[in-house]
Amino acid sequence: MAAITRLRSLLFAPATRPDVLVKMPRSGPDGVVIDLEDAVPPDAKESARPNAREAGRALAGEHPALAVFVRVNAVATEWFANDVADACVPELTGIVVPKMQSSDHVATVARALGDAGLAHLQVVAGTETALGVADARDVYRPPVTVCYFGAEDFVADMGGLRTESSSEVLYARSRVALIARVSGVLALDQVVPSFGDDERFLADAAQGRALGYTGKLCIHPAQVPLAHRAFAPSPEEVDRARRLIDAYDAAIARGEAVLAFDGQMVDEPLARHARAILAAAEQSDT
């Protein structure tokens, strides 16, 4: 299966709610996650697996353009092995594994997928512990193709305090985006728990995009269109990028490598950024 190239939104729903799972595609997310971890209490883990299996097969079959994942419990838990073996099906795009923090975890996940006949599935690595952030370079390797930063669990692991400004996770959030970029995996930004606060979601997503994230974890369908809006270039950005490239190409044709544009000195790095904006806009239109 080809690696995923776009995940602006990844919408989660509990495996214990089949009625909610079938509705997930309605908001138009790029990907959906059938969650066996945080959204499912310990005494319901086993009974939720058949729901995950059936929903995964149905969603993948009925919505071929949708990326469909199951989030299993962490490698170190008693539920991980059976989650992979009993809740995951070949039709899935992949699995989401929370709290990955070492190359041993990656090897364990790859082995479990192979044993279950699911070696073709992609892995979304949850980076949400202090060790996971510190050793992310060891985690972002095949079969991992996507990662996400989990701010809530990270702050809890650090013994810190979660604030609205997110300043307490700026270093970790930045590091995850950086390591993802150099490792060639997509990076998805942290959850915004206040699903009724559009302004806060958009502001948080704008910060994530500025750091290099390409999409957002969503815990409510209403957050999906906001994520798509936040992680696509605005019409103003596209217009400026197009004008900048036209002016830059004309300067190069004159034998000039630097020019003044809108009161700013423009050279190849800024032109490259403008080309990336145009490419992202083109992808968002598809």
C-alpha positions as CSV (number, residue, x, y, z in Angstrom):
1,M,0.0,0.0,0.0
2,A,1.4,3.4,-1.0
3,A,2.3,5.7,1.9
4,I,-0.4,8.3,2.7
5,T,0.4,11.8,1.3
6,R,-2.4,13.8,2.9
7,L,-4.1,13.7,6.3
8,R,-5.5,17.1,7.2
9,S,-7.9,15.6,9.6
10,L,-8.0,12.3,11.5
11,L,-11.4,11.8,13.3
12,F,-11.6,9.5,16.3
13,A,-14.7,7.6,17.6
14,P,-15.0,4.9,20.3
15,A,-15.2,1.3,19.2
16,T,-18.0,0.8,21.7
17,R,-20.3,3.1,19.6
18,P,-21.1,1.4,16.3
19,D,-23.9,3.9,15.8
20,V,-21.3,6.7,15.8
21,L,-18.7,4.8,13.8
22,V,-20.9,4.5,10.7
23,K,-21.5,8.3,10.7
24,M,-17.8,9.3,10.8
25,P,-17.5,9.8,7.0
26,R,-20.3,12.3,6.9
27,S,-18.1,15.2,8.0
28,G,-15.6,14.5,5.2
29,P,-12.5,13.6,7.1
30,D,-9.3,12.5,5.3
31,G,-9.0,9.6,7.8
32,V,-11.0,8.0,10.6
33,V,-9.9,6.1,13.7
34,I,-11.9,3.4,15.5
35,D,-10.5,3.8,19.0
36,L,-9.9,0.9,21.3
37,E,-7.6,2.9,23.7
38,D,-8.6,6.1,25.6
39,A,-12.3,6.0,24.5
40,V,-12.8,2.4,25.8
41,P,-12.8,1.5,29.5
42,P,-10.7,-1.5,30.6
43,D,-13.8,-3.8,31.1
44,A,-15.0,-3.1,27.6
45,K,-11.8,-3.6,25.7
46,E,-12.5,-7.2,24.7
47,S,-16.1,-6.8,23.8
48,A,-15.2,-3.7,21.6
49,R,-12.9,-5.6,19.3
50,P,-15.7,-7.2,17.2
51,N,-17.2,-3.8,16.7
52,A,-13.8,-2.5,15.5
53,R,-13.4,-5.4,13.2
54,E,-16.8,-5.0,11.6
55,A,-16.7,-1.2,11.4
56,G,-13.2,-1.3,9.9
57,R,-14.2,-3.7,7.2
58,A,-17.5,-1.8,6.4
59,L,-15.9,1.7,6.4
60,A,-13.1,0.6,4.1
61,G,-15.4,-1.2,1.8
62,E,-18.0,1.6,1.5
63,H,-15.6,4.5,1.4
64,P,-12.5,3.5,-0.7
65,A,-11.1,7.0,-0.6
66,L,-11.2,7.2,3.2
67,A,-8.1,6.2,5.2
68,V,-9.4,3.9,7.9
69,F,-7.5,3.0,11.1
70,V,-8.0,1.2,14.3
71,R,-6.2,2.6,17.4
72,V,-5.0,-0.3,19.5
73,N,-3.8,-0.1,23.0
74,A,-0.1,0.6,23.7
75,V,2.5,-2.1,23.2
76,A,3.2,-2.4,26.9
77,T,-0.4,-3.1,27.8
78,E,-2.1,-6.5,28.2
79,W,-4.5,-5.7,25.4
80,F,-2.1,-4.9,22.5
81,A,-1.5,-8.3,21.0
82,N,-5.2,-9.3,21.0
83,D,-6.2,-5.9,19.6
84,V,-4.0,-6.5,16.6
85,A,-5.0,-10.1,16.1
86,D,-8.8,-9.8,16.8
87,A,-9.8,-6.2,15.9
88,C,-7.8,-5.4,12.8
89,V,-8.6,-6.6,9.3
90,P,-6.7,-6.5,6.0
91,E,-9.0,-3.9,4.5
92,L,-7.7,-1.2,6.9
93,T,-5.3,1.5,5.8
94,G,-3.4,0.9,9.0
95,I,-3.3,0.9,12.8
96,V,-2.7,3.7,15.3
97,V,-0.3,2.8,18.2
98,P,-0.2,5.1,21.1
99,K,2.8,5.9,23.3
100,M,5.4,4.5,21.0
101,Q,8.9,5.4,22.4
102,S,11.6,3.0,21.1
103,S,12.8,0.9,18.2
104,D,11.8,-2.1,20.2
105,H,8.2,-0.9,20.1
106,V,8.5,-0.5,16.4
107,A,9.8,-4.0,16.0
108,T,7.1,-5.4,18.3
109,V,4.4,-3.7,16.2
110,A,5.9,-5.0,12.9
111,R,6.1,-8.5,14.3
112,A,2.5,-8.5,15.6
113,L,1.2,-7.2,12.2
114,G,3.2,-9.9,10.4
115,D,1.9,-12.7,12.7
116,A,-1.6,-11.5,12.0
117,G,-1.1,-11.4,8.2
118,L,-1.3,-7.6,8.3
119,A,2.2,-6.7,7.4
120,H,0.9,-4.4,4.6
121,L,-0.8,-2.0,7.1
122,Q,0.7,1.4,7.8
123,V,1.4,2.5,11.3
124,V,0.6,5.8,12.9
125,A,2.9,6.3,15.9
126,G,1.5,8.2,18.9
127,T,4.3,10.4,20.4
128,E,3.0,11.3,23.8
129,T,5.6,10.5,26.5
130,A,8.8,12.2,27.5
131,L,10.8,9.2,26.2
132,G,8.8,9.1,23.0
133,V,9.6,12.7,22.2
134,A,13.3,12.3,23.2
135,D,13.8,9.2,21.1
136,A,11.4,10.0,18.2
137,R,14.1,9.4,15.6
138,D,14.2,5.7,16.7
139,V,10.4,5.4,16.2
140,Y,9.8,7.1,12.9
141,R,10.9,4.3,10.7
142,P,9.0,1.7,8.6
143,P,6.3,0.6,9.0
144,V,5.6,4.0,10.6
145,T,4.4,6.4,8.0
146,V,2.5,8.9,10.1
147,C,3.0,10.3,13.7
148,Y,1.0,12.5,16.0
149,F,1.9,14.5,19.0
150,G,-0.3,13.9,22.1
151,A,0.0,16.9,24.3
152,E,-2.3,15.7,27.1
153,D,-0.5,12.5,27.8
154,F,2.9,14.2,27.3
155,V,2.2,16.8,30.0
156,A,0.9,14.2,32.4
157,D,4.0,12.2,31.9
158,M,6.2,15.2,32.5
159,G,4.2,16.1,35.6
160,G,3.5,19.6,34.2
161,L,0.4,21.7,33.8
162,R,-1.6,22.0,30.7
163,T,-2.3,25.7,29.7
164,E,-4.4,27.3,27.0
165,S,-1.3,28.9,25.4
166,S,0.4,25.5,25.0
167,S,3.7,27.1,25.8
168,E,4.6,24.1,28.0
169,V,4.6,21.8,25.0
170,L,6.2,24.1,22.4
171,Y,9.6,22.3,22.5
172,A,8.1,18.8,22.4
173,R,5.6,19.8,19.7
174,S,8.3,21.4,17.6
175,R,10.7,18.5,18.0
176,V,8.1,16.0,16.9
177,A,7.4,18.0,13.7
178,L,11.1,18.3,13.1
179,I,11.9,14.6,13.5
180,A,8.9,13.7,11.4
181,R,10.1,16.0,8.6
182,V,13.7,14.5,8.5
183,S,12.3,11.0,8.8
184,G,9.8,11.5,5.9
185,V,6.6,10.8,7.9
186,L,3.5,12.9,8.1
187,A,3.0,14.8,11.4
188,L,-0.4,15.3,12.9
189,D,-0.9,18.0,15.5
190,Q,-2.4,17.7,19.0
191,V,-6.0,17.5,20.0
192,V,-8.0,20.5,21.0
193,P,-10.4,19.2,23.7
194,S,-12.8,22.2,23.6
195,F,-14.7,20.9,20.6
196,G,-17.2,23.7,20.8
197,D,-14.6,26.5,20.6
198,D,-13.9,27.0,16.9
199,E,-11.7,30.1,17.5
200,R,-9.4,28.1,19.8
201,F,-9.2,25.2,17.4
202,L,-8.3,27.4,14.5
203,A,-5.7,29.3,16.5
204,D,-4.1,26.1,17.7
205,A,-4.1,24.6,14.2
206,A,-2.5,27.7,12.8
207,Q,0.3,27.4,15.3
208,G,0.6,23.7,14.4
209,R,0.8,24.5,10.7
210,A,3.4,27.2,11.4
211,L,5.5,24.5,13.2
212,G,5.3,22.2,10.2
213,Y,2.4,19.9,11.0
214,T,0.3,18.8,8.0
215,G,-3.0,17.9,9.8
216,K,-4.9,17.7,13.1
217,L,-6.4,15.1,15.4
218,C,-10.1,15.6,15.6
219,I,-12.4,14.4,18.4
220,H,-15.6,15.8,17.0
221,P,-17.0,15.9,13.5
222,A,-17.4,19.7,13.7
223,Q,-13.6,20.0,13.9
224,V,-13.0,18.3,10.6
225,P,-13.9,21.3,8.3
226,L,-11.9,23.5,10.6
227,A,-8.9,21.3,10.2
228,H,-9.2,21.4,6.4
229,R,-9.5,25.1,6.5
230,A,-6.5,25.5,8.8
231,F,-4.2,23.2,6.8
232,A,-4.9,24.5,3.4
233,P,-3.4,27.8,2.1
234,S,-5.8,30.7,2.2
235,P,-6.8,32.4,-1.1
236,E,-4.6,35.4,0.0
237,E,-1.6,33.1,0.5
238,V,-2.1,31.5,-2.9
239,D,-2.5,34.8,-4.7
240,R,0.7,36.2,-3.1
241,A,2.6,33.0,-3.8
242,R,1.6,33.0,-7.5
243,R,2.6,36.7,-7.9
244,L,5.9,36.1,-6.1
245,I,6.8,33.1,-8.4
246,D,5.9,35.1,-11.5
247,A,8.1,38.0,-10.3
248,Y,10.9,35.7,-9.3
249,D,10.9,33.8,-12.6
250,A,11.0,37.0,-14.5
251,A,14.0,38.1,-12.4
252,I,15.8,34.9,-13.0
253,A,15.2,35.3,-16.7
254,R,16.9,38.7,-16.4
255,G,19.9,37.1,-14.7
256,E,18.9,38.3,-11.2
257,A,18.8,35.9,-8.3
258,V,17.3,38.4,-5.8
259,L,14.5,40.9,-6.1
260,A,12.3,43.2,-4.0
261,F,8.7,42.0,-3.8
262,D,6.0,43.6,-1.6
263,G,8.7,45.3,0.5
264,Q,10.6,42.0,1.1
265,M,13.8,40.7,-0.4
266,V,13.1,37.4,-2.2
267,D,15.6,34.7,-3.1
268,E,15.4,31.0,-3.8
269,P,14.4,29.8,-0.3
270,L,11.4,32.2,-0.3
271,A,10.5,31.2,-3.9
272,R,10.7,27.5,-2.8
273,H,8.3,28.2,0.0
274,A,5.9,29.9,-2.4
275,R,6.0,26.9,-4.7
276,A,5.2,24.7,-1.7
277,I,2.1,26.8,-1.0
278,L,0.9,26.5,-4.6
279,A,1.5,22.7,-4.5
280,A,-0.5,22.4,-1.2
281,A,-3.3,24.5,-2.7
282,E,-3.4,22.2,-5.7
283,Q,-3.5,19.1,-3.5
284,S,-6.3,20.6,-1.4
285,D,-8.4,21.1,-4.6
286,T,-8.2,17.4,-5.5
